[in-house]
Amino acid sequence: GTTLGAAAAESGRYFGTAVAAHKLGDSTYAGILNSEFNSVTPENEMKMDATEPNQGQFSYGSADQIVNHALSRGMKVRGHALAWHMQQPGWMQGMEGSSLRQAMLNHVTQVATHYKGKVVAWDVVNEAFADGSSGARRDSNLQRTGNDWIEAAFKAARAADPNAKLCYNDYNTDDWSHAKTQAVYKMVQDFKNRGVPIDCVGLQSHMNSGSPYPSNYRTTLSSFAALGVDVQITELDIQGASPTTYSNVVKDCLAVPRCNGVTVWGIRDSDSWRPNDTPLLWNGNGQKKSAYDAVLSAL
Ligand code: XIL
C-alpha cells in the first residue's frame, strides 16, 4: 500500500486518526485525512459535554459533521467516549448517586442509539483506573455511583447498538508489568467470565519520557487478545516521534491477530493536544516526517 490506510487494509486492519470538526475546511488537513486514513475518531465532538450540553438536550452537529465526512468516503468511525470522568458537562459535574447513575445510563443509551449502525466501535468507558501502583479504580463521581457502573454502561451500550464493538479505553496501560494494566486486565477477564458485554480494549498509547514504549508492549497486546477481545491502539502519539518506536508499535500490533487497528491522535504536530512534543507523523506544514515512512514500511 502507498498510504497508511491502504497498507493497514492489506492485513485487514484500519489506520485512523483523531479528527477535529472545525479543521475539516483546512485543505491541507482534509487532503491528508482523505488520502491517508480509513478510520476516524472525533477528538472531542462525541464527548459528554459536546453531545449533552444541557441535561436531556442532545447536540450532535459537529460529531455528525465528522461522521458524514468519514462515512461518505468509506472510512470507519470509532466513537469516543460515552462515559468518562473528564469533559463532563457542567450539569453533570456536580451530580452524584442515583441521579448521576441514571443520567449517565441515559446518555449512553441516547448517544449510542443516535449513532447506531454508523460507529463500528465505541469507547464505552474511558480512563476509569487510577495511576500509580494501587491498581484501584479512580475516584470520580461515576465511580462513587457504585463499582458496577462500568458494566452497567456496557450493558446499556449493547442494548442501544448491538452491532457496535464495545471497548474499554485507557492510558498508561502499555506496560504489562504496570499495576494499572493488570487491573484493567482483571476487569476484562471478569467481564468475559460473567458474560458482561465487552468486545475490545483500547490502549491509548500516549508515549513520552514518563511512559515510554515498553519492551513488553507486544505481551500486553497479546495478553488482552487472549481474553477473547480485540485490541486497538486508539490514541497513539510518541514524544519526539522516534521512527524506531513508531515502527515497533506497528510491528507489535501486526504480530497480534486481534490487534485490528491503530489510530494516531492527530495529523500534524500542530494538531496535537501536546504540540511541543512534536509526537505525530506530519509536521506543522503538512510534510511527512521520517516517522511516517517508518510506519508505512512497518505496515
Ligand atoms: C484530548 C483532546 O485531544 C484535546 O483536544 C482536549 O482538550 C482534551 O482531550 N485521553 C483521551 C482523549 O481519551 O479524549 C484526550 O483528548 C487525550 C487523553
Residues whose N, C-alpha, C, O or C-beta is under 5 A from the ligand:
A	BS01	XIL	E43 W273
